[in-house]
Amino acid sequence: MSLPAHIDAYDDCLDYFERALADPAGIRIEFDDYGQANLFTLRMHQARALQRQLHRRLYAADDVRHGRSEFDKLMVRQPREDDIGHWWVYIERSNSRVVSIEPLSQPAAE
C-alpha cells in the first residue's frame, strides 16, 4: 500500500504535529495494535516530507522556510507497546529528554 502524495490527505497528521508543538515535551497517541500505530508513523513522516516539498515551491531559496517544515524540530518515535497490549506513538521535541547540559570550556565543580 502506498501513501497518498498530496498534503491534503494529512490534515489529521498536521493537527497532531501542531498539538505536539504546543506542548513543552510533546504528545503520545494510543492505538489498539502495532499495524495501526506503524501506519500512523509512516503517515506522519509522509506529511512532514510533503510539507517540505510544498515549502520548496512556495518560498524562495533564500527564505528560511524553503524546503523545511516547522515540524522538523519534532521526533516521531517508533511504536511502543505498553503493559496491557496497547501501542503508543510519541511525538516529542528533539530535546525533551535532555537531563542537563554542561559546558566543556569550564571544568565541572565537584
TITOR-80402 format. One record per atom (N, C-alpha, C): chain; atom name; x, y, z. Coordinates in steps of 0.02 Angstrom, whole numbers, plus 32768, in hexadecimal, padded with zeros to 4 digits. Layout:
% residues N
<node><c>A</c><a>CA</a><px>X</px><py>Y</py><pz>Z</pz></node>
...
//
This chain:
% residues 110
<node><c>A</c><a>N</a><px>802A</px><py>7FC5</py><pz>8000</pz></node>
<node><c>A</c><a>CA</a><px>8000</px><py>8000</py><pz>8000</pz></node>
<node><c>A</c><a>C</a><px>802C</px><py>803E</py><pz>8000</pz></node>
<node><c>A</c><a>N</a><px>8020</px><py>806A</py><pz>7FD2</pz></node>
<node><c>A</c><a>CA</a><px>8046</px><py>80A8</py><pz>7FD0</pz></node>
<node><c>A</c><a>C</a><px>801F</px><py>80DF</py><pz>7FF3</pz></node>
<node><c>A</c><a>N</a><px>8043</px><py>8110</py><pz>800A</pz></node>
<node><c>A</c><a>CA</a><px>8024</px><py>8148</py><pz>802E</pz></node>
<node><c>A</c><a>C</a><px>8010</px><py>817E</py><pz>7FFC</pz></node>
<node><c>A</c><a>N</a><px>7FDA</px><py>81A3</py><pz>800A</pz></node>
<node><c>A</c><a>CA</a><px>7FC6</px><py>81DA</py><pz>7FDF</pz></node>
<node><c>A</c><a>C</a><px>7FFF</px><py>820C</py><pz>7FD7</pz></node>
<node><c>A</c><a>N</a><px>8003</px><py>822A</py><pz>7F9C</pz></node>
<node><c>A</c><a>CA</a><px>8038</px><py>8259</py><pz>7F8C</pz></node>
<node><c>A</c><a>C</a><px>8021</px><py>82A1</py><pz>7F8C</pz></node>
<node><c>A</c><a>N</a><px>7FE9</px><py>82AF</py><pz>7FAC</pz></node>
<node><c>A</c><a>CA</a><px>7FD0</px><py>82F4</py><pz>7FAF</pz></node>
<node><c>A</c><a>C</a><px>7FC7</px><py>8308</py><pz>7FF8</pz></node>
<node><c>A</c><a>N</a><px>7FDE</px><py>8343</py><pz>8008</pz></node>
<node><c>A</c><a>CA</a><px>7FDE</px><py>835B</py><pz>804D</pz></node>
<node><c>A</c><a>C</a><px>7F98</px><py>835E</py><pz>806C</pz></node>
<node><c>A</c><a>N</a><px>7F65</px><py>8367</py><pz>8043</pz></node>
<node><c>A</c><a>CA</a><px>7F21</px><py>836B</py><pz>805E</pz></node>
<node><c>A</c><a>C</a><px>7F09</px><py>832A</py><pz>807D</pz></node>
<node><c>A</c><a>N</a><px>7F2A</px><py>82F3</py><pz>806E</pz></node>
<node><c>A</c><a>CA</a><px>7F18</px><py>82B2</py><pz>808B</pz></node>
<node><c>A</c><a>C</a><px>7F31</px><py>82AA</py><pz>80D3</pz></node>
<node><c>A</c><a>N</a><px>7F55</px><py>82DD</py><pz>80EC</pz></node>
<node><c>A</c><a>CA</a><px>7F76</px><py>82D7</py><pz>812D</pz></node>
<node><c>A</c><a>C</a><px>7F63</px><py>830D</py><pz>815E</pz></node>
<node><c>A</c><a>N</a><px>7F26</px><py>8328</py><pz>8157</pz></node>
<node><c>A</c><a>CA</a><px>7F10</px><py>835C</py><pz>8186</pz></node>
<node><c>A</c><a>C</a><px>7F14</px><py>8344</py><pz>81CE</pz></node>
<node><c>A</c><a>N</a><px>7F01</px><py>8305</py><pz>81DA</pz></node>
<node><c>A</c><a>CA</a><px>7F03</px><py>82EB</py><pz>821F</pz></node>
<node><c>A</c><a>C</a><px>7F4B</px><py>82EA</py><pz>8239</pz></node>
<node><c>A</c><a>N</a><px>7F7A</px><py>82D5</py><pz>820F</pz></node>
<node><c>A</c><a>CA</a><px>7FC0</px><py>82D2</py><pz>8224</pz></node>
<node><c>A</c><a>C</a><px>7FDB</px><py>8317</py><pz>8234</pz></node>
<node><c>A</c><a>N</a><px>7FCA</px><py>8348</py><pz>820B</pz></node>
<node><c>A</c><a>CA</a><px>7FE1</px><py>838C</py><pz>8217</pz></node>
<node><c>A</c><a>C</a><px>7FC4</px><py>83A7</py><pz>8259</pz></node>
<node><c>A</c><a>N</a><px>7F86</px><py>8394</py><pz>8267</pz></node>
<node><c>A</c><a>CA</a><px>7F67</px><py>83A7</py><pz>82A7</pz></node>
<node><c>A</c><a>C</a><px>7F8C</px><py>8389</py><pz>82E2</pz></node>
<node><c>A</c><a>N</a><px>7F9F</px><py>8349</py><pz>82DC</pz></node>
<node><c>A</c><a>CA</a><px>7FC6</px><py>8328</py><pz>8312</pz></node>
<node><c>A</c><a>C</a><px>800A</px><py>834A</py><pz>831B</pz></node>
<node><c>A</c><a>N</a><px>802A</px><py>835C</py><pz>82E3</pz></node>
<node><c>A</c><a>CA</a><px>806A</px><py>837F</py><pz>82E8</pz></node>
<node><c>A</c><a>C</a><px>8060</px><py>83C2</py><pz>830D</pz></node>
<node><c>A</c><a>N</a><px>802C</px><py>83E6</py><pz>82FD</pz></node>
<node><c>A</c><a>CA</a><px>801F</px><py>8426</py><pz>831D</pz></node>
<node><c>A</c><a>C</a><px>8013</px><py>841D</py><pz>8368</pz></node>
<node><c>A</c><a>N</a><px>7FEE</px><py>83E9</py><pz>837A</pz></node>
<node><c>A</c><a>CA</a><px>7FE1</px><py>83DC</py><pz>83C1</pz></node>
<node><c>A</c><a>C</a><px>8022</px><py>83CA</py><pz>83E5</pz></node>
<node><c>A</c><a>N</a><px>804E</px><py>83A4</py><pz>83C3</pz></node>
<node><c>A</c><a>CA</a><px>808E</px><py>8392</py><pz>83E2</pz></node>
<node><c>A</c><a>C</a><px>80BA</px><py>83D0</py><pz>83EB</pz></node>
<node><c>A</c><a>N</a><px>80B9</px><py>83FE</py><pz>83BB</pz></node>
<node><c>A</c><a>CA</a><px>80E0</px><py>843C</py><pz>83C1</pz></node>
<node><c>A</c><a>C</a><px>80C6</px><py>8467</py><pz>83F9</pz></node>
<node><c>A</c><a>N</a><px>8085</px><py>8465</py><pz>8406</pz></node>
<node><c>A</c><a>CA</a><px>8067</px><py>8490</py><pz>8439</pz></node>
<node><c>A</c><a>C</a><px>8079</px><py>8479</py><pz>847F</pz></node>
<node><c>A</c><a>N</a><px>808E</px><py>843A</py><pz>8487</pz></node>
<node><c>A</c><a>CA</a><px>80A0</px><py>8420</py><pz>84C9</pz></node>
<node><c>A</c><a>C</a><px>80EB</px><py>8424</py><pz>84D2</pz></node>
<node><c>A</c><a>N</a><px>8104</px><py>8435</py><pz>850D</pz></node>
<node><c>A</c><a>CA</a><px>814C</px><py>843B</py><pz>8517</pz></node>
<node><c>A</c><a>C</a><px>8174</px><py>83FB</py><pz>8508</pz></node>
<node><c>A</c><a>N</a><px>8155</px><py>83C1</py><pz>8512</pz></node>
<node><c>A</c><a>CA</a><px>8179</px><py>8382</py><pz>8506</pz></node>
<node><c>A</c><a>C</a><px>815F</px><py>835D</py><pz>84C9</pz></node>
<node><c>A</c><a>N</a><px>811F</px><py>8365</py><pz>84B8</pz></node>
<node><c>A</c><a>CA</a><px>8102</px><py>8342</py><pz>8480</pz></node>
<node><c>A</c><a>C</a><px>80C2</px><py>831E</py><pz>8495</pz></node>
<node><c>A</c><a>N</a><px>80AE</px><py>82EC</py><pz>846C</pz></node>
<node><c>A</c><a>CA</a><px>8072</px><py>82C6</py><pz>847A</pz></node>
<node><c>A</c><a>C</a><px>807E</px><py>827C</py><pz>846B</pz></node>
<node><c>A</c><a>N</a><px>804F</px><py>8252</py><pz>8480</pz></node>
<node><c>A</c><a>CA</a><px>8050</px><py>820D</py><pz>846B</pz></node>
<node><c>A</c><a>C</a><px>8009</px><py>81FA</py><pz>8456</pz></node>
<node><c>A</c><a>N</a><px>8004</px><py>81CA</py><pz>8428</pz></node>
<node><c>A</c><a>CA</a><px>7FC4</px><py>81B6</py><pz>840C</pz></node>
<node><c>A</c><a>C</a><px>7FBF</px><py>816B</py><pz>8411</pz></node>
<node><c>A</c><a>N</a><px>7F86</px><py>8153</py><pz>8429</pz></node>
<node><c>A</c><a>CA</a><px>7F7C</px><py>810C</py><pz>8436</pz></node>
<node><c>A</c><a>C</a><px>7F59</px><py>80E9</py><pz>83FC</pz></node>
<node><c>A</c><a>N</a><px>7F6E</px><py>80AB</py><pz>83EF</pz></node>
<node><c>A</c><a>CA</a><px>7F50</px><py>8080</py><pz>83BB</pz></node>
<node><c>A</c><a>C</a><px>7F44</px><py>803B</py><pz>83D7</pz></node>
<node><c>A</c><a>N</a><px>7F14</px><py>8017</py><pz>83B9</pz></node>
<node><c>A</c><a>CA</a><px>7F03</px><py>7FD4</py><pz>83D0</pz></node>
<node><c>A</c><a>C</a><px>7F36</px><py>7F9F</py><pz>83BB</pz></node>
<node><c>A</c><a>N</a><px>7F58</px><py>7FAB</py><pz>8382</pz></node>
<node><c>A</c><a>CA</a><px>7F88</px><py>7F78</py><pz>836C</pz></node>
<node><c>A</c><a>C</a><px>7FC3</px><py>7F99</py><pz>8348</pz></node>
<node><c>A</c><a>N</a><px>7FF7</px><py>7F70</py><pz>8340</pz></node>
<node><c>A</c><a>CA</a><px>8035</px><py>7F89</py><pz>8322</pz></node>
<node><c>A</c><a>C</a><px>802A</px><py>7FA2</py><pz>82DB</pz></node>
<node><c>A</c><a>N</a><px>8002</px><py>7F7F</py><pz>82B4</pz></node>
<node><c>A</c><a>CA</a><px>7FF6</px><py>7F92</py><pz>826E</pz></node>
<node><c>A</c><a>C</a><px>7FDB</px><py>7FD9</py><pz>8268</pz></node>
<node><c>A</c><a>N</a><px>7FA9</px><py>7FE9</py><pz>8291</pz></node>
<node><c>A</c><a>CA</a><px>7F8D</px><py>802D</py><pz>828F</pz></node>
<node><c>A</c><a>C</a><px>7FC1</px><py>8060</py><pz>82A5</pz></node>
<node><c>A</c><a>N</a><px>7FE6</px><py>8050</py><pz>82D9</pz></node>
<node><c>A</c><a>CA</a><px>8018</px><py>807F</py><pz>82F2</pz></node>
<node><c>A</c><a>C</a><px>8050</px><py>808A</py><pz>82BF</pz></node>
<node><c>A</c><a>N</a><px>8065</px><py>8054</py><pz>829F</pz></node>
<node><c>A</c><a>CA</a><px>809B</px><py>8059</py><pz>826D</pz></node>
<node><c>A</c><a>C</a><px>8084</px><py>8081</py><pz>8230</pz></node>
<node><c>A</c><a>N</a><px>8047</px><py>8074</py><pz>8218</pz></node>
<node><c>A</c><a>CA</a><px>802C</px><py>809B</py><pz>81E0</pz></node>
<node><c>A</c><a>C</a><px>8028</px><py>80E5</py><pz>81F2</pz></node>
<node><c>A</c><a>N</a><px>8015</px><py>80F3</py><pz>822F</pz></node>
<node><c>A</c><a>CA</a><px>8012</px><py>8139</py><pz>8246</pz></node>
<node><c>A</c><a>C</a><px>8057</px><py>815A</py><pz>8243</pz></node>
<node><c>A</c><a>N</a><px>808B</px><py>8138</py><pz>8259</pz></node>
<node><c>A</c><a>CA</a><px>80CE</px><py>8155</py><pz>8257</pz></node>
<node><c>A</c><a>C</a><px>80E3</px><py>8162</py><pz>820F</pz></node>
<node><c>A</c><a>N</a><px>80D3</px><py>8135</py><pz>81E2</pz></node>
<node><c>A</c><a>CA</a><px>80E3</px><py>813F</py><pz>819B</pz></node>
<node><c>A</c><a>C</a><px>80BE</px><py>817C</py><pz>8180</pz></node>
<node><c>A</c><a>N</a><px>807F</px><py>8184</py><pz>8191</pz></node>
<node><c>A</c><a>CA</a><px>8058</px><py>81BD</py><pz>817B</pz></node>
<node><c>A</c><a>C</a><px>8074</px><py>81FE</py><pz>8197</pz></node>
<node><c>A</c><a>N</a><px>808A</px><py>81FD</py><pz>81D6</pz></node>
<node><c>A</c><a>CA</a><px>80A7</px><py>8239</py><pz>81F3</pz></node>
<node><c>A</c><a>C</a><px>80E6</px><py>824E</py><pz>81CE</pz></node>
<node><c>A</c><a>N</a><px>8112</px><py>821E</py><pz>81BF</pz></node>
<node><c>A</c><a>CA</a><px>814F</px><py>822E</py><pz>819A</pz></node>
<node><c>A</c><a>C</a><px>813F</px><py>8247</py><pz>8153</pz></node>
<node><c>A</c><a>N</a><px>810D</px><py>8228</py><pz>8133</pz></node>
<node><c>A</c><a>CA</a><px>80FA</px><py>823E</py><pz>80F0</pz></node>
<node><c>A</c><a>C</a><px>80DD</px><py>8285</py><pz>80F2</pz></node>
<node><c>A</c><a>N</a><px>80B5</px><py>8294</py><pz>8124</pz></node>
<node><c>A</c><a>CA</a><px>8098</px><py>82D8</py><pz>8129</pz></node>
<node><c>A</c><a>C</a><px>80CF</px><py>830C</py><pz>812F</pz></node>
<node><c>A</c><a>N</a><px>8101</px><py>82FF</py><pz>8157</pz></node>
<node><c>A</c><a>CA</a><px>8138</px><py>832E</py><pz>815F</pz></node>
<node><c>A</c><a>C</a><px>8160</px><py>8334</py><pz>811E</pz></node>
<node><c>A</c><a>N</a><px>816C</px><py>82FD</py><pz>80FC</pz></node>
<node><c>A</c><a>CA</a><px>8191</px><py>82FF</py><pz>80BD</pz></node>
<node><c>A</c><a>C</a><px>816A</px><py>8326</py><pz>8088</pz></node>
<node><c>A</c><a>N</a><px>8129</px><py>831D</py><pz>8085</pz></node>
<node><c>A</c><a>CA</a><px>8101</px><py>8342</py><pz>8054</pz></node>
<node><c>A</c><a>C</a><px>80FE</px><py>838C</py><pz>8065</pz></node>
<node><c>A</c><a>N</a><px>80FF</px><py>839D</py><pz>80A5</pz></node>
<node><c>A</c><a>CA</a><px>8101</px><py>83E3</py><pz>80B7</pz></node>
<node><c>A</c><a>C</a><px>8143</px><py>8403</py><pz>80A2</pz></node>
<node><c>A</c><a>N</a><px>817A</px><py>83DE</py><pz>80A9</pz></node>
<node><c>A</c><a>CA</a><px>81BA</px><py>83F8</py><pz>8091</pz></node>
<node><c>A</c><a>C</a><px>81B8</px><py>8405</py><pz>8046</pz></node>
<node><c>A</c><a>N</a><px>819B</px><py>83D5</py><pz>8020</pz></node>
<node><c>A</c><a>CA</a><px>8196</px><py>83DE</py><pz>7FD8</pz></node>
<node><c>A</c><a>C</a><px>816C</px><py>841B</py><pz>7FC6</pz></node>
<node><c>A</c><a>N</a><px>8135</px><py>8424</py><pz>7FE9</pz></node>
<node><c>A</c><a>CA</a><px>8109</px><py>845D</py><pz>7FDE</pz></node>
<node><c>A</c><a>C</a><px>812F</px><py>849E</py><pz>7FEC</pz></node>
<node><c>A</c><a>N</a><px>8156</px><py>849F</py><pz>8021</pz></node>
<node><c>A</c><a>CA</a><px>817B</px><py>84DC</py><pz>8033</pz></node>
<node><c>A</c><a>C</a><px>81B3</px><py>84EA</py><pz>8001</pz></node>
<node><c>A</c><a>N</a><px>81CD</px><py>84B8</py><pz>7FDF</pz></node>
<node><c>A</c><a>CA</a><px>81FE</px><py>84C4</py><pz>7FAA</pz></node>
<node><c>A</c><a>C</a><px>81DD</px><py>84E9</py><pz>7F70</pz></node>
<node><c>A</c><a>N</a><px>819D</px><py>84DB</py><pz>7F64</pz></node>
<node><c>A</c><a>CA</a><px>817A</px><py>84FD</py><pz>7F2E</pz></node>
<node><c>A</c><a>C</a><px>8161</px><py>8542</py><pz>7F43</pz></node>
<node><c>A</c><a>N</a><px>814E</px><py>854A</py><pz>7F82</pz></node>
<node><c>A</c><a>CA</a><px>8131</px><py>8588</py><pz>7F99</pz></node>
<node><c>A</c><a>C</a><px>8163</px><py>85BF</py><pz>7FA9</pz></node>
<node><c>A</c><a>N</a><px>819D</px><py>85AC</py><pz>7FC2</pz></node>
<node><c>A</c><a>CA</a><px>81CD</px><py>85DE</py><pz>7FDB</pz></node>
<node><c>A</c><a>C</a><px>820C</px><py>85DE</py><pz>7FB2</pz></node>
<node><c>A</c><a>N</a><px>8228</px><py>8619</py><pz>7FAA</pz></node>
<node><c>A</c><a>CA</a><px>8266</px><py>8622</py><pz>7F85</pz></node>
<node><c>A</c><a>C</a><px>829F</px><py>85FE</py><pz>7FA9</pz></node>
<node><c>A</c><a>N</a><px>82D3</px><py>85ED</py><pz>7F83</pz></node>
<node><c>A</c><a>CA</a><px>830B</px><py>85C6</py><pz>7F9E</pz></node>
<node><c>A</c><a>C</a><px>832E</px><py>85EA</py><pz>7FD8</pz></node>
<node><c>A</c><a>N</a><px>832B</px><py>862C</py><pz>7FDA</pz></node>
<node><c>A</c><a>CA</a><px>834C</px><py>8651</py><pz>8010</pz></node>
<node><c>A</c><a>C</a><px>831F</px><py>865B</py><pz>804E</pz></node>
<node><c>A</c><a>N</a><px>82E2</px><py>8642</py><pz>804B</pz></node>
<node><c>A</c><a>CA</a><px>82B3</px><py>8646</py><pz>8084</pz></node>
<node><c>A</c><a>C</a><px>82C1</px><py>860B</py><pz>80B2</pz></node>
<node><c>A</c><a>N</a><px>82C1</px><py>8618</py><pz>80F4</pz></node>
<node><c>A</c><a>CA</a><px>82D0</px><py>85E2</py><pz>8124</pz></node>
<node><c>A</c><a>C</a><px>829D</px><py>85AA</py><pz>8123</pz></node>
<node><c>A</c><a>N</a><px>8261</px><py>85B7</py><pz>8109</pz></node>
<node><c>A</c><a>CA</a><px>822D</px><py>8584</py><pz>8105</pz></node>
<node><c>A</c><a>C</a><px>8233</px><py>8557</py><pz>80C8</pz></node>
<node><c>A</c><a>N</a><px>825F</px><py>856A</py><pz>8099</pz></node>
<node><c>A</c><a>CA</a><px>8267</px><py>8543</py><pz>805B</pz></node>
<node><c>A</c><a>C</a><px>827E</px><py>84FC</py><pz>806B</pz></node>
<node><c>A</c><a>N</a><px>8256</px><py>84CA</py><pz>8057</pz></node>
<node><c>A</c><a>CA</a><px>8269</px><py>8484</py><pz>8060</pz></node>
<node><c>A</c><a>C</a><px>8268</px><py>846C</py><pz>80A7</pz></node>
<node><c>A</c><a>N</a><px>824A</px><py>8491</py><pz>80D4</pz></node>
<node><c>A</c><a>CA</a><px>8249</px><py>847E</py><pz>811A</pz></node>
<node><c>A</c><a>C</a><px>8201</px><py>8478</py><pz>8132</pz></node>
<node><c>A</c><a>N</a><px>81FA</px><py>8457</py><pz>816A</pz></node>
<node><c>A</c><a>CA</a><px>81B9</px><py>8453</py><pz>818B</pz></node>
<node><c>A</c><a>C</a><px>81C0</px><py>846E</py><pz>81D1</pz></node>
<node><c>A</c><a>N</a><px>818D</px><py>8490</py><pz>81E9</pz></node>
<node><c>A</c><a>CA</a><px>8190</px><py>84A8</py><pz>822E</pz></node>
<node><c>A</c><a>C</a><px>818F</px><py>846E</py><pz>825F</pz></node>
<node><c>A</c><a>N</a><px>8180</px><py>8432</py><pz>8247</pz></node>
<node><c>A</c><a>CA</a><px>817E</px><py>83F7</py><pz>8271</pz></node>
<node><c>A</c><a>C</a><px>81BF</px><py>83D0</py><pz>8270</pz></node>
<node><c>A</c><a>N</a><px>81F2</px><py>83E9</py><pz>824F</pz></node>
<node><c>A</c><a>CA</a><px>8233</px><py>83C7</py><pz>824E</pz></node>
<node><c>A</c><a>C</a><px>8252</px><py>83C1</py><pz>8293</pz></node>
<node><c>A</c><a>N</a><px>823E</px><py>83EC</py><pz>82C1</pz></node>
<node><c>A</c><a>CA</a><px>825A</px><py>83E9</py><pz>8305</pz></node>
<node><c>A</c><a>C</a><px>823A</px><py>83B2</py><pz>832F</pz></node>
<node><c>A</c><a>N</a><px>820A</px><py>838E</py><pz>8312</pz></node>
<node><c>A</c><a>CA</a><px>81E9</px><py>8357</py><pz>8336</pz></node>
<node><c>A</c><a>C</a><px>8201</px><py>8313</py><pz>831D</pz></node>
<node><c>A</c><a>N</a><px>8204</px><py>82E3</py><pz>834B</pz></node>
<node><c>A</c><a>CA</a><px>8214</px><py>829E</py><pz>833A</pz></node>
<node><c>A</c><a>C</a><px>81D4</px><py>8274</py><pz>8340</pz></node>
<node><c>A</c><a>N</a><px>81CA</px><py>824A</py><pz>830E</pz></node>
<node><c>A</c><a>CA</a><px>8194</px><py>8219</py><pz>8312</pz></node>
<node><c>A</c><a>C</a><px>81B4</px><py>81D6</py><pz>8320</pz></node>
<node><c>A</c><a>N</a><px>81A9</px><py>81BD</py><pz>835B</pz></node>
<node><c>A</c><a>CA</a><px>81CA</px><py>817F</py><pz>8371</pz></node>
<node><c>A</c><a>C</a><px>81A5</px><py>8142</py><pz>8357</pz></node>
<node><c>A</c><a>N</a><px>81CA</px><py>810B</py><pz>834F</pz></node>
<node><c>A</c><a>CA</a><px>81AC</px><py>80CC</py><pz>833B</pz></node>
<node><c>A</c><a>C</a><px>817A</px><py>80B6</py><pz>8370</pz></node>
<node><c>A</c><a>N</a><px>8146</px><py>8091</py><pz>835C</pz></node>
<node><c>A</c><a>CA</a><px>8113</px><py>807C</py><pz>838D</pz></node>
<node><c>A</c><a>C</a><px>8131</px><py>8053</py><pz>83C6</pz></node>
<node><c>A</c><a>N</a><px>8115</px><py>805E</py><pz>8402</pz></node>
<node><c>A</c><a>CA</a><px>8129</px><py>8038</py><pz>843E</pz></node>
<node><c>A</c><a>C</a><px>80EB</px><py>801A</py><pz>845D</pz></node>
<node><c>A</c><a>N</a><px>80F1</px><py>7FDC</py><pz>8473</pz></node>
<node><c>A</c><a>CA</a><px>80B9</px><py>7FBA</py><pz>8493</pz></node>
<node><c>A</c><a>C</a><px>80BB</px><py>7FC4</py><pz>84DE</pz></node>
<node><c>A</c><a>N</a><px>8081</px><py>7FCF</py><pz>84FC</pz></node>
<node><c>A</c><a>CA</a><px>807E</px><py>7FD5</py><pz>8545</pz></node>
<node><c>A</c><a>C</a><px>806F</px><py>7F91</py><pz>8565</pz></node>
<node><c>A</c><a>N</a><px>8065</px><py>7F91</py><pz>85A5</pz></node>
<node><c>A</c><a>CA</a><px>805B</px><py>7F52</py><pz>85CB</pz></node>
<node><c>A</c><a>C</a><px>8019</px><py>7F2F</py><pz>85BB</pz></node>
<node><c>A</c><a>N</a><px>7FE9</px><py>7F53</py><pz>85A0</pz></node>
<node><c>A</c><a>CA</a><px>7FA8</px><py>7F35</py><pz>8593</pz></node>
<node><c>A</c><a>C</a><px>7F9A</px><py>7F2A</py><pz>8548</pz></node>
<node><c>A</c><a>N</a><px>7FCF</px><py>7F2F</py><pz>851F</pz></node>
<node><c>A</c><a>CA</a><px>7FC8</px><py>7F1F</py><pz>84D9</pz></node>
<node><c>A</c><a>C</a><px>7FB3</px><py>7F57</py><pz>84AB</pz></node>
<node><c>A</c><a>N</a><px>7FB1</px><py>7F94</py><pz>84C5</pz></node>
<node><c>A</c><a>CA</a><px>7FA2</px><py>7FCE</py><pz>849A</pz></node>
<node><c>A</c><a>C</a><px>7FE4</px><py>7FE9</py><pz>847F</pz></node>
<node><c>A</c><a>N</a><px>7FE0</px><py>8008</py><pz>8446</pz></node>
<node><c>A</c><a>CA</a><px>801C</px><py>8023</py><pz>8425</pz></node>
<node><c>A</c><a>C</a><px>8019</px><py>806E</py><pz>8426</pz></node>
<node><c>A</c><a>N</a><px>8052</px><py>808D</py><pz>8434</pz></node>
<node><c>A</c><a>CA</a><px>8057</px><py>80D6</py><pz>8439</pz></node>
<node><c>A</c><a>C</a><px>808B</px><py>80F0</py><pz>8408</pz></node>
<node><c>A</c><a>N</a><px>807A</px><py>8128</py><pz>83E9</pz></node>
<node><c>A</c><a>CA</a><px>80AA</px><py>814D</py><pz>83C0</pz></node>
<node><c>A</c><a>C</a><px>80B6</px><py>818F</py><pz>83E2</pz></node>
<node><c>A</c><a>N</a><px>80F5</px><py>819E</py><pz>83F0</pz></node>
<node><c>A</c><a>CA</a><px>8108</px><py>81DC</py><pz>8411</pz></node>
<node><c>A</c><a>C</a><px>8120</px><py>820E</py><pz>83DD</pz></node>
<node><c>A</c><a>N</a><px>8108</px><py>824B</py><pz>83E3</pz></node>
<node><c>A</c><a>CA</a><px>811F</px><py>8283</py><pz>83B9</pz></node>
<node><c>A</c><a>C</a><px>813C</px><py>82B5</py><pz>83EA</pz></node>
<node><c>A</c><a>N</a><px>817F</px><py>82BA</py><pz>83E9</pz></node>
<node><c>A</c><a>CA</a><px>81A2</px><py>82E0</py><pz>841C</pz></node>
<node><c>A</c><a>C</a><px>81D0</px><py>8314</py><pz>83FF</pz></node>
<node><c>A</c><a>N</a><px>81DD</px><py>8346</py><pz>8426</pz></node>
<node><c>A</c><a>CA</a><px>8211</px><py>8376</py><pz>8413</pz></node>
<node><c>A</c><a>C</a><px>8254</px><py>8353</py><pz>8416</pz></node>
<node><c>A</c><a>N</a><px>8281</px><py>8364</py><pz>83EA</pz></node>
<node><c>A</c><a>CA</a><px>82C2</px><py>8342</py><pz>83E5</pz></node>
<node><c>A</c><a>C</a><px>82E8</px><py>8346</py><pz>8426</pz></node>
<node><c>A</c><a>N</a><px>82E0</px><py>837B</py><pz>844C</pz></node>
<node><c>A</c><a>CA</a><px>8307</px><py>8384</py><pz>848A</pz></node>
<node><c>A</c><a>C</a><px>82DE</px><py>8374</py><pz>84C9</pz></node>
<node><c>A</c><a>N</a><px>82A5</px><py>8354</py><pz>84C3</pz></node>
<node><c>A</c><a>CA</a><px>827A</px><py>834B</py><pz>84FD</pz></node>
<node><c>A</c><a>C</a><px>8295</px><py>831B</py><pz>8531</pz></node>
<node><c>A</c><a>N</a><px>82C6</px><py>82F3</py><pz>8520</pz></node>
<node><c>A</c><a>CA</a><px>82E2</px><py>82C2</py><pz>8550</pz></node>
<node><c>A</c><a>C</a><px>8326</px><py>82D6</py><pz>856B</pz></node>
<node><c>A</c><a>N</a><px>833C</px><py>8312</py><pz>855D</pz></node>
<node><c>A</c><a>CA</a><px>837C</px><py>832A</py><pz>8576</pz></node>
<node><c>A</c><a>C</a><px>8376</px><py>8335</py><pz>85C1</pz></node>
<node><c>A</c><a>N</a><px>83A4</px><py>8319</py><pz>85E7</pz></node>
<node><c>A</c><a>CA</a><px>83A3</px><py>831F</py><pz>8630</pz></node>
<node><c>A</c><a>C</a><px>83CC</px><py>835C</py><pz>8645</pz></node>
<node><c>A</c><a>N</a><px>8408</px><py>8364</py><pz>8629</pz></node>
<node><c>A</c><a>CA</a><px>8430</px><py>839E</py><pz>8639</pz></node>
<node><c>A</c><a>C</a><px>8460</px><py>83AD</py><pz>8600</pz></node>
<node><c>A</c><a>N</a><px>8479</px><py>83EA</py><pz>8601</pz></node>
<node><c>A</c><a>CA</a><px>84AA</px><py>8400</py><pz>85CF</pz></node>
<node><c>A</c><a>C</a><px>84E3</px><py>841F</py><pz>85F6</pz></node>
<node><c>A</c><a>N</a><px>8520</px><py>840B</py><pz>85E5</pz></node>
<node><c>A</c><a>CA</a><px>855B</px><py>8427</py><pz>8606</pz></node>
<node><c>A</c><a>C</a><px>858C</px><py>8440</py><pz>85D1</pz></node>
<node><c>A</c><a>N</a><px>85A6</px><py>847C</py><pz>85DA</pz></node>
<node><c>A</c><a>CA</a><px>85D7</px><py>8496</py><pz>85AB</pz></node>
<node><c>A</c><a>C</a><px>8619</px><py>8470</py><pz>85B2</pz></node>
<node><c>A</c><a>N</a><px>863A</px><py>8466</py><pz>857B</pz></node>
<node><c>A</c><a>CA</a><px>867B</px><py>8444</py><pz>857B</pz></node>
<node><c>A</c><a>C</a><px>86B5</px><py>8474</py><pz>8587</pz></node>
<node><c>A</c><a>N</a><px>86A7</px><py>84B4</py><pz>8580</pz></node>
<node><c>A</c><a>CA</a><px>86DE</px><py>84E5</py><pz>8587</pz></node>
<node><c>A</c><a>C</a><px>86ED</px><py>84F3</py><pz>85D1</pz></node>
<node><c>A</c><a>N</a><px>86C2</px><py>84DF</py><pz>85FE</pz></node>
<node><c>A</c><a>CA</a><px>86CF</px><py>84EB</py><pz>8646</pz></node>
<node><c>A</c><a>C</a><px>86CC</px><py>84A8</py><pz>866A</pz></node>
<node><c>A</c><a>N</a><px>86FB</px><py>849B</py><pz>8697</pz></node>
<node><c>A</c><a>CA</a><px>86F9</px><py>845C</py><pz>86BC</pz></node>
<node><c>A</c><a>C</a><px>86BC</px><py>845A</py><pz>86EA</pz></node>
<node><c>A</c><a>N</a><px>86A0</px><py>841F</py><pz>86F3</pz></node>
<node><c>A</c><a>CA</a><px>8665</px><py>8417</py><pz>871E</pz></node>
<node><c>A</c><a>C</a><px>867A</px><py>8420</py><pz>8767</pz></node>
<node><c>A</c><a>N</a><px>864E</px><py>843F</py><pz>878D</pz></node>
<node><c>A</c><a>CA</a><px>865A</px><py>8448</py><pz>87D5</pz></node>
<node><c>A</c><a>C</a><px>864E</px><py>8406</py><pz>87F8</pz></node>
<node><c>A</c><a>N</a><px>8679</px><py>83F5</py><pz>8825</pz></node>
<node><c>A</c><a>CA</a><px>8671</px><py>83B5</py><pz>884A</pz></node>
<node><c>A</c><a>C</a><px>865C</px><py>83C1</py><pz>8890</pz></node>
//
